[in-house]
């Protein structure tokens, strides 16, 4: 009989117990990891240092699970299915600290990870964890290399860490297997990218997705000038600089978002620069009526309201009532009052408000292949066959939007995907069914140039 996943049985949570709990919840549910961590931080009082460690460990393991599994698998004598999922996650946590976090001493990484077995009611696993992690420590060296090799795996800084002996496939003879295992990417996705981009560009993408892409704020220009917010952030000790978008501020290091200057006053929201360009492409004007088909969690929706100078009407739609409340909460913090939310019964778009609308944003559900650093859980949930299914859903939603825009109006279609089937091909298919619309402009952002990856297309109707 399959054993149930263990639960925490200690008296007080630590950074590592919370991280293991978050990883286990990621396995059981389809929640985004950040939503899980936000809930944990609301329930447990942690120091700023421990919050950072929980985030670093959880995101790090999810990003590099494939890398860690390649290192661990040869050290485990029992079949993979003989290792319970919780035990794999505990091993991943320990191995991540030993191989990819240089600031944690070896003895601390091993001891604290071994004690997770006790904290989660499986003390009999301590010996197994201790033995495997000590072998990982023996395998890992402090030496670095500038080129990939069978005994080297990539770090976040663009270099490679050497191992005592070869673990990965030889990149010269097995480039696909090396890229997939060393960077921790699904093999089917790596194969797609290798055929499109080549080895060097795939490596660049792998490095971008291997670490945290950094935090970007969108300055709310109706409430604060960017120069004022930059000055306030620097005065608070944040390393901040202006981004390429007129509202963007890049933070190299920051504490809790709620503690940043201007948060309570609605001076900013968190948004990647590539996402900011979507609202800019739609360019809604004050007084217009705008439909946002897939609004949650509200970043692009509130950006539209800022462009409209909080004058006019935005109908924000989504299928998830809880996430629609997140849209409302963000709008309240930003002092934006022109949003009204509309819950959809399903994802077909059949029960959308009829309109017509001056402008429509169609920011569709997608594969997330342009944001695998921020949404690391997506790389393990997505399957190759789902790309075509997503493209069909995207076409239905874009068609629904095209039927609801006024003559001469504008529709912007966007994704955070870098797959052609979800981007230009969707737009071309829909345009064939709507000869009254034309492709006016489009933008393609590859991950790391300079932000996350994504796509947008602006369709303009004939008057």
Number of C-alpha atoms within 10 A of each C-alpha: 3 5 6 8 13 17 15 17 12 13 7 9 16 19 20 22 23 23 26 27 23 23 26 19 16 17 15 10 10 11 12 15 23 15 11 16 20 11 12 18 14 9 9 13 11 16 10 10 10 15 21 15 17 23 18 16 23 27 25 22 28 26 27 22 26 21 24 27 18 17 24 19 14 10 13 14 9 10 8 11 7 10 11 15 16 20 21 17 22 26 24 29 27 30 29 22 22 26 22 19 16 11 8 12 11 17 12 13 21 25 15 15 26 23 19 23 23 16 20 18 14 15 13 10 15 16 11 14 22 17 14 19 25 17 13 22 19 11 18 20 16 10 11 15 14 11 13 22 22 18 19 26 28 26 18 14 10 15 16 20 21 22 24 13 12 14 21 23 20 18 17 11 9 12 17 22 19 25 28 24 24 32 27 27 26 19 17 13 16 23 19 15 18 18 11 11 13 13 17 10 13 22 20 14 20 24 20 23 27 26 20 16 19 14 19 23 23 23 26 22 16 15 15 15 13 20 14 11 21 21 14 16 20 14 11 13 12 17 14 21 17 16 18 13 14 13 19 23 27 19 19 13 11 17 13 9 13 9 11 16 19 18 14 12 12 20 23 26 23 14 18 25 25 24 23 20 20 27 22 15 20 22 16 24 19 16 15 14 21 29 29 25 27 25 27 24 19 22 21 23 27 29 27 26 25 23 19 21 17 20 18 17 19 26 21 24 24 24 18 17 15 12 16 23 15 16 25 21 14 19 22 14 15 23 18 19 16 19 24 14 18 20 17 19 13 12 18 14 21 13 13 22 16 13 15 18 24 20 27 29 28 25 25 23 18 23 24 22 23 26 25 29 26 22 18 26 23 20 20 16 11 16 13 13 8 12 16 12 12 17 22 15 19 27 20 18 23 26 19 19 28 28 13 20 23 18 15 14 19 28 28 28 27 30 26 28 27 23 22 12 15 27 24 16 14 19 23 13 12 17 18 11 11 13 10 15 22 17 15 12 12 17 14 18 21 18 25 16 10 13 22 25 25 25 26 28 23 22 24 21 19 12 9
